[in-house]
């Protein structure tokens, strides 16, 4: 056997071993964090959601960020709000237990369309959008597309502007080829994620300490499923393509009240670039000293107070 063929055989065997390991990690993840709510089909996929609180309460729609899922919110924030609001928490299309049929649907306008159709099917009118990180960009996309009237915005550490490159923790997701996303997602991504999970959690929560139970209670373990890596990689590519055109529309088209709350020491997104700058478009801007990017988990009381105040501004 030639050296070339020997190398090929070793690579194939290694990928096969990783494929089997990935299957086991994904099965364990789904057992640890099973589907929590209902599935509603929409054009291009389906939305997994939970619906808590009084049905006649003011509706809040909670939209998580990149590589996350609804449990980022249910970890601590939903219980702060569900006694007084109707709290609808979703897995974004392609995240958690939600699906989409094509990577092109990861672009912000397409995700906004899917969520707007979902809300229309539920009969939700003029919701307050609570978007965290990339979920903030998606909330703004929903305002701009005007298919679903929005009552107000309460954005937590949102992505609102073009950034030159993604934060270091997300650079492994920079894959433009749909084929390579799937090859990596079904082989090496989950094992690598498993081995680096503590480091990743520390980076995402910095300068605060990530909770010890976040991987399960906060849904982090679902990142070990191939679909999570594939969806997050497509999301990153989609938002990179979408954001320049979206940002250019803010000045003329943002006409919904609300505001932005940032951890003052956020190490993933700049509070000045993504928060303070949005005051020019009529949004309130506040910060929490000493807090990082994951304030929805580390400062749920403060986030809930902010959301209540923004909800009172709803049109």
N, C-alpha and C positions, 0 to 999 in steps of 0.2 A: 504494500500500500504506500502511495506517495505521501510525502510530508503534507502536501496541500489537502489530500483526502483525509489524512489523519486529523488535521486541524478542523476541517469541516465536520467530521464525525464528533469531535469533542464539543464543538459549538452546538451542534444539534442535540446532543445528549444533555448539555447544560441547560439549553432552552426547554427541553422536555421536562427536566427536573424542576425548573422554575415554574413551568406551567402547572405541574402537579401541586407544587407548594402553594401557588396562587389559588388553585381551586380550594385547597384546605383553608387557607387564610380567609377567603371570601365566605366560605360556609360558616366558619367560626364567627366572623363579623356579623353575618345576618342572624345568627342565633343569639348573639349578644345584644344586638340592636335590631329587632324585627320591625316590620312595617307597623307604624303607629296609628295610621288613620285610614282614610278612604282614598280611592283612586278615581279621578274624574277624567274621561277621555276628552281631548281637545284636538284641534287640527294640528297635525305634526307630532302627536305624542299623547302623553297623559300626565296629570298633575296629582301628586300625592299630598294630602293635606290633613290637618286637624282643625276642628272648629269648636272652640271653647267659649264659655261665657254666655250671657243672655243673648238670645237671638234678636231681641229688639234693641240691644245695646249699640252704641256707635261702633262701626266696624274698623278694626285695625287689621292690616295685612302685613305680615312679617316676612321679609325677603332676605335670605342669608347671602353670604359672600362666596368668593372663589374657593373651591374645594371643600365647601361646607355643606350643611344640610339643616333641616328644621330644628334638630336637637341643639344647635348652637343657641337658639332662642328658648327652647323648652328647658334647657339646663337650669335657668334661674328666672328669666324675665317674664315668661308667660304667666306664672303664678302671681306675679306682682300686678297683673293687669286684668286677668280673666274674671274677677268679681264685678268689674264695672264696665268692661268693653266686650264686644264680640271679637274674639281674637282668632284670626285665621292664619295659621302658620303653614307655609308650603315648603316643599322641596322644589327648587327652581328646575325647569326643564333640563334633563340630563344629569341631575344631581340626586343623591339619596335614592328614593324609590320612584322618582319621576322619570319619564322617558322622553326622548325625541327621536325622530326617524332619520335625521340628517345632521351632520356637523354644521352645515350652513345655518341651521336654526339656533346656533349659539350666539349669533350676532344680536346686539341689543334690541333693535326693532323687532326681530323675529321672536325673541323671548317675551318682549312686551306684548306682542300680539297674542301669544299663547296664554299669558296670565290674564290679560283683559278678557279673552274668551272664557276662561275659567271663571272669573268673577261674574261675568254676565250670566253664565249658566247657574251660578249659585244665587243669583238675584241680589248681589251686593251692590249698593249704590253709594257713591261718594266716599270711598274708604279713605282712611288715613294710612298712607304707605310708610312703613317702618323698614327702611332698607339699610342693611349693614354692609360696608365695604363695597364689593361689586354689586350687591343688592341695592346700594344707593344709586349707582349709575343706572341700574335697571328701573328703579323708581322714577328717576328723571326721564328716562326714555318713555315710560308710560304717560307722564305728563305731556310730553311733546307729541306723542302719536294721537292723543285726544280721542281714542276709541272708547275709553272708560272715564267718565268724569271723576276727578280726584278731589277729595275734600281738603287734604292738607298733607304736608311732608314732615316726617320726623326721622331724619337720617342720622345714623350712628357711624362715625368714622368712614364716611362714604368716599368712594372713588368718583370724582366729578370732572377730572381733567386728564388730558393726554400726559402720560409720563414717558420719559425717554427709554426706560427699560423696567421690567417687572422687579419687585423686591427679590433679593437673592434666594429666599426660601421657595419662591415659585419658578425660578429659572429652569428647573428640570421639566417643567410643563411646556416649555417653548418648543413645540414640534408642529411644523406646518403640514406635514404629510399625514393624511387620515390613516393610511396603511401603517405607517410607523407608530402612530398613537396606539393602534390596536395590537401590533406586535409587542410593543413595550408593555402596554397595559395588561396583556394576558400572560406575560412571562416575568420580567424582572422588576416591574414597578412595585408590586405589592411586597415582595421580599425586601427590597430596599427601603420602602416606607416603614415596614415593620422594624427594621434594624435602626432606623433613624428617627423614630416617632418621638422620643423624648427630646431630641434636639430641635425637631420641627415645632413641637408645642412650645418649647422655651422661646424660640425665635418669634412665634406668632403672638405670644403673650407679653414679651419683653416691653418695658422693664419690670412688669409684674410677674409673679410666679404662676405658672399654669396649674390649675387644680389637678390633684392626683386622680380624680375620678372623671376627668373630662373625656378621655378616650371612649368610655362607655356612655356615661350619662350625657355628655355633650356630643355624642355621635361621631367622634373622631375615628373610631375603629372602622366605620364604613368606608374610609379612605383606602382600605385594603382590598376593596372590590375592583375588578378591572374597569367596570363602568364608571367608577368615580374618577380614576386617572384619565380615562378617555374623555369624559365629560368636562373635567377641569381644564385639560389641555385645549380642547375645542373652545371652551369659554374664554380662555386667555387670548387665543388667536382671534376670536370673534369680537371681543371688546377692543382689542388693539385696532382692528379694522373699523369699528363703529365709532369710537370716541371722537376722532377729529371732527366729523360731520355733526355729531351730537353737540359737542361743546360750542360749535359755531352758532347754534340756534338759541342758546340760553338767553342772550340779551333781549331778543325780540319775542320769545315765546314762553318763557317761564312766567306763569300768571297764577300760581297756586301758593297760598300762604304756608308757612312752616319754618323749619330751621334745621340746623346741623349741630350735633354734639360730638366733640372729638376728645379723645384722651390727649392731653397736652404733650405727652411724651411718646406718642404713637411712633413706632419705628418702621412701620410698613408704608404708611401714607402720610405725606406732609400735611399737618393741620392748616398751615398757611395756604398752600396750593389748592387743597381740596375743600377747605372749610371757610377760612376768612375771605377768600376770593368770591365766594358765592353771596356775600352780603350785597354785592353790586347788583344782584338779581332779586333782591327783596327777601332773602332768607336770613333768619336769625342765626347767629353764630355764638356758640358757647364751648368752653373747654373744662375738662376735669383735671386739675393738677395731679401729677404723679401717675396718671393712668396711661395705659398703652392702647393697643388696637382692639382688644377683646373686652371692651367695657360692658357689652351685653351680658357677659358672664362674671366679670369681676366687680362691676358696679351696677347691679340690677336695680337697686332702689333709686339711684340718681338717674338712670336711664328711664325708669318708669315715670318719675316726676317730670322729666323733660317731655316725654311722649304725652302725658296728660296735658301739659301746657300747650303743646303744639296742636293737640286735638281740639282744644277750645278755640283755636283760630280757624277751624274748618269752615269753608264756605258752604 
